[in-house]
Amino acid sequence: MSENPARTLRSLVLGVTLAVVAAQPAFAQSVLRDSETEALFRDISKPLIEGAKLDPKSVNIVLVNDPEINAFVATGQTVYIHSGLLVAADNVNQVQGVIAHELGHVAGGHSIRIYEGQAIATKISLLSLLLGAAAMAAGAGEAGMGVIAAGQQAAMGNLFAFSRSQESSADLAGASYLAKAGVSGKGSLEFFKKLQNQEYRLAIARTDDYASTHPLNTDRIQTLEQIYKKDPAWAKPIDPALEARFERVKAKLIGYVDPKRAAVLYPESNQSVPAHYARAYAYHLGAYPDKAAQESEALLKIAPNDPFFLELKGQILLEGGKPREALPALRQAVAKAPDKPMIAALLGHALVATEDPKNFPEAKQVLRQAIARDNDNPDAWYQLGIVYDHDGDAPRAALATAERNNLIGENKLALASAKMAMNGLKAGTPDYLRAQDIAMVSEAALKKDKKKKK
């Protein structure tokens, strides 16, 4: 039975395309936002960002909900850290080591340069496909297939070598950022050893460096160890205040993403702050409101004015159907942390949820202030839309709805809401221009999706 050369060519082109795409990092399912976590990320990364000669205001460290132990840079100056990595880290120094490495990718522009490697790999693949198809068409089927297979192997090898070079470069850059920040490289080495142990468990061949997208961990450890041990910060202990904050953030994350595991790691016999934190979230998500409330009260007994403990109490009451009872704790939390817009947005949500018209003016003020500081909060826009609708301000209710839909990727709804807002807003005003921007962006995204489907 003979094979159609054209059909084979099409299949192999598709295979190469998929292989190249698979080599790129994939976004996790969702972003996890939390004021306390983001504050910790900001504080532990700032000296590293400055060491990389980047602007701390332009670099973002984002937590994504994914159990894999991973971190990556996709585009721009954003470092994405998987929840699985934060859970697996033993201390804050290890997380700093990961961030330093990823900043090496940011400073090196690797998220853009990876396409250079892909372009070279694609050219090699396409050339081998054309030569192979020509040989097959001439009757030399086996020879043609051999040319194609060799070309694909060479293309992927070229891409992987390009990636390995970037990883090595990020390692060295990250080490320099840690040194400039006066942060020990011990955490970086510890985390690489953790990954190395994973390699052993997965039985990954440690002698074949050619087929690996990253330098093998053994090689990386040996290279970095020589650099880190010469640095004056090598013996510097971990900042106990940062470590305490890390333990809190890690505990609340485990309670949120894996309540069952939280119950095992933080049994009720453990009366530490991280344990109360983990159990509070685990009980809340597990629909044990009384137990969740007890844990939040235990935290407030330890630190009555802690804004994050107050936020937790308010969140448990609000999401438990008691928005009015949540108001005192959330108002106090906002007063203690006026620079945390997500806490303010939660207060705005609670005020709206009371369905008391007397609370709506305060809700509008709180939500507008929250959005002025952080306009990437879909729920804040949703609540503000409710307030505008309650006030009879249909155009701004539509604009708030457009903002929300734009943030969550609902381009069709965003376009419709933006057009509705423009119909009721005065042309040339800031709100009108914002609605116009959303309409243009949403329309362009819809046209792009339509082309992809064709």
C-alpha positions as MATLAB code, in Angstrom:
seq = 'MSENPARTLRSLVLGVTLAVVAAQPAFAQSVLRDSETEALFRDISKPLIEGAKLDPKSVNIVLVNDPEINAFVATGQTVYIHSGLLVAADNVNQVQGVIAHELGHVAGGHSIRIYEGQAIATKISLLSLLLGAAAMAAGAGEAGMGVIAAGQQAAMGNLFAFSRSQESSADLAGASYLAKAGVSGKGSLEFFKKLQNQEYRLAIARTDDYASTHPLNTDRIQTLEQIYKKDPAWAKPIDPALEARFERVKAKLIGYVDPKRAAVLYPESNQSVPAHYARAYAYHLGAYPDKAAQESEALLKIAPNDPFFLELKGQILLEGGKPREALPALRQAVAKAPDKPMIAALLGHALVATEDPKNFPEAKQVLRQAIARDNDNPDAWYQLGIVYDHDGDAPRAALATAERNNLIGENKLALASAKMAMNGLKAGTPDYLRAQDIAMVSEAALKKDKKKKK';
ca = [
       0.000    0.000    0.000;
       1.545    3.326   -1.034;
       1.265    6.544    1.011;
       0.160    9.911   -0.353;
       3.215   12.241   -0.108;
       1.069   15.372    0.151;
      -0.990   13.899    2.985;
       2.177   12.811    4.778;
       3.644   16.291    4.347;
       0.539   17.926    5.844;
       0.569   15.538    8.816;
       4.233   16.108    9.534;
       3.924   19.890    9.271;
       1.131   19.710   11.835;
       3.275   17.486   14.069;
       6.212   19.874   13.986;
       3.925   22.849   14.690;
       2.426   21.114   17.705;
       5.879   20.171   18.985;
       7.070   23.775   18.776;
       3.947   25.071   20.517;
       4.340   22.426   23.240;
       7.779   23.790   24.014;
       6.226   27.075   25.112;
       4.995   27.585   28.677;
       1.235   27.248   29.156;
      -0.789   29.565   31.334;
      -2.365   28.029   34.399;
      -6.109   27.927   34.864;
      -6.567   31.055   36.966;
      -4.835   33.841   38.821;
      -5.015   33.790   42.625;
      -5.125   37.273   44.119;
      -4.641   38.020   47.800;
      -3.494   41.275   49.402;
      -1.172   39.628   51.928;
       0.434   37.356   49.339;
       0.989   40.167   46.860;
       2.525   42.344   49.593;
       4.963   39.538   50.448;
       5.869   39.012   46.793;
       6.470   42.724   46.396;
       8.740   42.969   49.433;
      10.848   39.883   48.746;
      11.275   40.697   45.052;
      11.972   44.448   45.215;
      15.713   44.199   46.052;
      16.100   41.510   43.382;
      14.293   43.616   40.781;
      16.503   46.570   41.626;
      19.533   44.281   41.356;
      18.386   43.439   37.836;
      18.167   47.195   37.104;
      14.447   46.920   36.412;
      11.671   49.166   37.697;
       9.836   47.578   40.672;
       6.659   49.404   39.584;
       6.765   47.670   36.190;
       7.520   44.097   37.322;
       4.690   41.936   38.626;
       4.892   38.649   40.530;
       1.648   36.761   39.952;
       0.385   33.616   41.692;
      -1.505   31.157   39.475;
      -3.639   28.246   40.574;
      -1.688   25.252   39.341;
      -0.405   22.345   41.478;
       2.697   21.832   39.340;
       6.022   22.976   40.817;
       6.824   25.603   38.248;
       7.386   29.283   37.519;
       7.733   31.045   34.192;
       7.816   34.296   32.276;
       5.480   34.543   29.311;
       5.495   38.093   27.971;
       6.441   41.484   29.318;
       7.752   41.844   32.856;
       5.479   39.449   34.715;
       6.743   36.446   36.656;
       4.151   33.716   37.141;
       4.556   31.435   40.156;
       2.473   28.276   40.418;
       0.666   27.644   43.685;
       2.342   24.219   43.666;
       5.758   25.852   43.842;
       4.808   28.036   46.795;
       3.405   25.025   48.631;
       6.534   22.967   47.891;
       8.966   25.688   49.031;
      10.395   25.133   52.518;
      11.259   28.758   53.219;
      11.066   32.254   51.795;
      14.689   32.131   50.621;
      13.824   29.334   48.203;
      11.064   31.453   46.680;
      13.501   34.348   46.331;
      15.874   32.042   44.482;
      13.134   31.138   42.004;
      12.132   34.771   41.516;
      15.755   35.780   40.928;
      16.074   33.112   38.224;
      12.860   34.215   36.508;
      13.973   37.841   36.628;
      16.993   36.662   34.661;
      14.568   35.664   31.920;
      12.815   39.039   32.151;
      16.021   41.072   31.984;
      17.312   38.881   29.155;
      14.146   39.327   27.104;
      13.858   35.546   26.818;
      10.072   35.522   26.411;
      10.597   37.392   23.132;
      13.818   35.681   22.039;
      12.315   32.188   22.325;
      10.611   32.933   18.999;
      14.042   33.261   17.420;
      14.755   29.672   18.369;
      11.329   28.582   17.143;
      11.850   30.348   13.822;
      15.156   28.519   13.245;
      13.595   25.192   14.248;
      10.663   25.744   11.903;
      12.955   26.558    8.948;
      14.952   23.365    9.544;
      11.752   21.319    9.796;
      10.123   22.789    6.698;
      13.285   22.329    4.620;
      13.523   18.660    5.634;
       9.815   18.184    4.919;
      10.150   19.596    1.412;
      13.228   17.505    0.649;
      11.624   14.399    2.106;
       8.365   14.916    0.229;
      10.277   15.386   -3.005;
      12.143   12.121   -2.439;
       8.902   10.295   -1.644;
       7.231   11.703   -4.756;
      10.164   10.377   -6.795;
       9.539    6.890   -5.392;
      12.149    6.855   -2.628;
       9.630    6.559    0.213;
      11.907    5.200    2.936;
      14.691    7.661    2.142;
      12.206   10.527    2.177;
      10.837    9.514    5.555;
      14.368    9.277    6.895;
      15.177   12.818    5.728;
      12.002   14.122    7.386;
      12.645   12.298   10.664;
      16.243   13.511   10.818;
      15.131   17.061   10.070;
      12.530   17.040   12.833;
      15.065   15.696   15.335;
      17.561   18.369   14.341;
      14.896   21.094   14.603;
      13.783   20.096   18.080;
      17.375   19.644   19.184;
      18.105   23.177   18.013;
      15.086   24.526   19.918;
      15.992   22.669   23.106;
      19.609   23.862   22.895;
      18.323   27.423   22.549;
      16.165   26.941   25.643;
      19.043   25.422   27.636;
      21.201   28.420   26.803;
      18.511   30.771   28.128;
      18.139   28.757   31.344;
      21.879   28.874   32.008;
      21.899   32.598   31.339;
      18.974   33.108   33.777;
      20.799   31.047   36.420;
      23.873   33.275   36.275;
      21.835   36.473   36.143;
      19.701   35.351   39.095;
      22.826   34.613   41.129;
      24.079   38.145   40.502;
      20.728   39.650   41.585;
      20.783   37.681   44.831;
      24.333   38.872   45.500;
      23.443   42.517   44.844;
      20.434   42.212   47.156;
      22.524   40.587   49.891;
      20.332   37.458   49.814;
      21.904   34.032   50.309;
      21.901   31.607   47.398;
      21.308   28.654   49.750;
      17.590   28.691   49.019;
      18.217   28.552   45.292;
      20.437   25.486   45.688;
      17.985   23.834   48.073;
      15.188   24.233   45.590;
      17.255   22.867   42.709;
      18.040   19.827   44.852;
      14.334   19.408   45.481;
      13.764   19.390   41.708;
      16.691   17.032   41.267;
      15.052   14.540   43.618;
      11.939   14.813   41.494;
      13.988   13.911   38.444;
      15.230   10.774   40.169;
      11.686    9.743   41.120;
      10.499   10.260   37.568;
      13.453    8.221   36.286;
      14.530   10.917   33.861;
      17.775   10.020   32.109;
      20.409   12.238   33.658;
      23.081   11.620   31.042;
      21.118   12.821   27.994;
      21.398   16.587   28.111;
      20.487   16.966   24.435;
      16.789   16.192   24.805;
      16.278   18.370   27.841;
      14.701   21.819   27.586;
      16.618   22.905   30.677;
      20.179   22.237   31.799;
      20.160   19.170   34.017;
      19.818   20.058   37.667;
      23.078   18.347   38.686;
      25.022   20.569   36.295;
      23.182   23.661   37.440;
      23.802   22.886   41.110;
      27.527   22.379   40.588;
      27.887   25.626   38.645;
      25.808   27.720   41.011;
      27.275   26.243   44.177;
      30.715   27.507   43.202;
      29.291   30.998   42.643;
      27.078   31.182   45.726;
      29.689   29.958   48.224;
      32.031   32.780   47.214;
      29.361   35.400   47.884;
      29.476   37.242   51.265;
      25.734   36.655   51.673;
      26.144   32.844   51.622;
      26.092   32.517   55.430;
      23.500   35.259   55.932;
      20.458   33.892   57.818;
      16.898   34.202   56.536;
      15.071   37.327   57.698;
      12.798   35.980   60.477;
      10.086   38.570   59.773;
       9.913   37.612   56.094;
       9.949   33.924   57.007;
       7.006   34.399   59.394;
       5.061   36.161   56.657;
       5.898   33.383   54.205;
       4.635   30.714   56.603;
       1.336   32.581   56.930;
       0.910   32.962   53.183;
       1.816   29.341   52.519;
      -0.622   28.095   55.176;
      -3.564   30.141   53.930;
      -2.790   29.029   50.360;
      -2.844   25.352   51.358;
      -6.102   25.900   53.217;
      -7.570   27.489   50.106;
      -6.332   25.171   47.322;
      -6.227   21.889   49.252;
      -8.453   21.892   52.385;
      -8.010   18.153   52.998;
      -4.243   18.464   53.005;
      -4.497   21.455   55.321;
      -6.297   19.313   57.885;
      -3.398   16.845   57.833;
      -0.556   19.376   57.845;
      -2.172   21.659   60.415;
      -4.089   19.520   62.951;
      -6.114   21.227   65.672;
      -3.380   20.437   68.178;
      -1.248   22.999   66.315;
      -2.145   26.418   67.732;
       0.311   28.487   65.692;
      -0.769   31.416   63.522;
      -0.158   29.534   60.238;
      -2.192   26.575   61.515;
      -5.160   28.777   62.485;
      -4.914   30.453   59.100;
      -4.880   27.182   57.149;
      -7.774   25.694   59.099;
      -9.858   28.871   58.811;
      -9.738   28.715   55.009;
     -10.150   24.939   54.935;
     -13.228   25.044   57.189;
     -14.679   27.989   55.279;
     -14.381   26.246   51.932;
     -15.530   22.973   53.450;
     -18.799   24.630   54.599;
     -18.047   24.547   58.327;
     -18.839   28.208   59.091;
     -18.771   27.900   62.859;
     -15.338   26.265   62.882;
     -14.032   28.788   60.347;
     -15.295   31.629   62.552;
     -13.620   30.103   65.605;
     -10.282   29.975   63.801;
     -10.581   33.591   62.653;
     -11.419   34.674   66.200;
      -8.395   32.761   67.478;
      -6.221   34.779   65.100;
      -7.767   38.055   66.239;
      -7.066   37.175   69.857;
      -3.390   36.940   68.899;
      -3.393   40.174   66.844;
      -6.667   42.164   67.137;
      -5.593   44.860   64.683;
      -4.077   42.693   61.966;
      -5.844   43.840   58.762;
      -5.547   40.437   57.111;
      -7.110   38.655   60.089;
      -9.915   41.231   60.055;
     -10.301   40.723   56.308;
     -10.591   36.966   56.851;
     -13.302   37.389   59.475;
     -15.257   39.694   57.181;
     -14.861   37.348   54.225;
     -16.142   34.364   56.216;
     -19.201   36.332   57.378;
     -19.896   37.847   53.943;
     -19.610   34.582   52.044;
     -21.570   32.870   54.797;
     -24.577   35.070   54.023;
     -24.013   37.611   56.814;
     -22.892   40.793   55.032;
     -24.193   43.171   57.709;
     -22.207   41.356   60.414;
     -19.107   41.512   58.169;
     -19.086   45.324   57.966;
     -17.370   46.191   61.303;
     -14.432   43.853   60.678;
     -14.017   44.979   57.060;
     -14.260   48.673   57.917;
     -11.573   48.181   60.543;
      -9.442   46.223   58.065;
      -9.650   49.062   55.524;
      -8.758   51.591   58.232;
      -5.698   49.538   59.226;
      -4.619   48.910   55.615;
      -5.823   51.832   53.466;
      -3.334   50.901   50.747;
      -4.901   47.467   50.101;
      -7.596   47.989   47.430;
      -8.742   44.361   47.433;
      -9.775   44.672   51.081;
     -11.646   47.889   50.229;
     -13.359   46.090   47.334;
     -14.470   43.363   49.743;
     -15.972   46.018   52.011;
     -17.766   47.497   49.005;
     -19.114   44.046   48.161;
     -20.417   43.598   51.714;
     -22.087   47.036   51.664;
     -23.870   46.198   48.405;
     -24.817   42.728   49.651;
     -26.741   44.219   52.594;
     -29.219   45.538   49.993;
     -29.683   48.524   52.274;
     -29.998   51.766   50.229;
     -28.347   53.657   53.096;
     -25.119   51.704   52.479;
     -24.901   52.401   48.742;
     -23.262   55.869   48.924;
     -20.477   54.426   51.089;
     -20.202   51.457   48.734;
     -19.773   53.765   45.735;
     -17.062   55.771   47.464;
     -15.179   52.691   48.682;
     -15.387   50.878   45.337;
     -14.328   53.905   43.294;
     -11.304   54.377   45.568;
     -10.450   50.684   45.285;
     -10.635   50.734   41.487;
      -8.537   53.901   41.338;
      -5.729   51.917   42.996;
      -6.377   48.573   41.286;
      -8.627   48.453   38.216;
      -7.908   44.776   37.513;
     -10.507   43.456   39.980;
     -13.558   42.074   38.099;
     -15.670   41.740   41.251;
     -15.060   45.379   42.205;
     -16.329   46.464   38.782;
     -19.334   44.153   39.125;
     -20.289   45.629   42.497;
     -19.783   49.177   41.224;
     -22.060   48.369   38.300;
     -24.771   47.347   40.757;
     -24.347   50.654   42.599;
     -24.586   52.697   39.391;
     -27.673   50.741   38.339;
     -29.229   51.389   41.755;
     -28.546   55.117   41.231;
     -30.208   55.028   37.815;
     -26.900   55.777   36.047;
     -27.325   53.282   33.193;
     -24.357   54.469   31.062;
     -21.834   54.056   33.890;
     -23.432   50.775   34.935;
     -22.839   49.613   31.363;
     -19.244   50.893   31.463;
     -18.568   49.038   34.715;
     -20.027   45.888   33.128;
     -17.810   46.412   30.079;
     -14.744   46.745   32.325;
     -15.590   43.501   34.106;
     -16.236   41.552   30.900;
     -13.038   42.925   29.382;
     -11.054   41.634   32.368;
     -12.548   38.136   32.264;
     -12.159   37.795   28.489;
     -15.841   38.007   27.537;
     -15.169   40.084   24.435;
     -18.648   39.887   22.915;
     -20.329   41.057   26.124;
     -17.649   43.689   26.685;
     -18.249   45.126   23.207;
     -22.026   45.243   23.674;
     -21.735   46.898   27.100;
     -19.147   49.409   25.877;
     -21.385   50.458   22.979;
     -24.319   50.823   25.368;
     -22.188   53.031   27.610;
     -21.054   55.195   24.675;
     -24.678   55.793   23.666;
     -25.390   57.406   27.036;
     -22.107   59.168   27.800;
     -21.006   62.576   26.564;
     -18.508   62.233   23.719;
     -14.967   63.196   24.613;
     -15.311   62.666   28.368;
     -12.883   60.281   30.136;
     -15.636   57.686   30.661;
     -16.675   57.888   26.992;
     -13.080   57.488   25.800;
     -12.605   54.511   28.129;
     -15.755   52.860   26.747;
     -14.469   53.539   23.244;
     -11.121   51.893   24.084;
     -12.847   48.779   25.415;
     -15.063   48.616   22.325;
     -12.054   48.822   19.986;
     -10.043   46.208   21.914;
     -13.002   43.820   22.176;
     -13.896   44.182   18.495;
     -10.303   43.491   17.466;
     -10.199   40.395   19.700;
     -13.459   39.097   18.204;
     -12.150   39.563   14.655;
      -8.960   37.722   15.593;
     -10.955   34.817   17.037;
     -13.089   34.695   13.902;
     -10.004   34.438   11.693;
      -8.637   31.615   13.827;
     -11.860   29.642   13.447;
     -11.693   30.009    9.666;
];
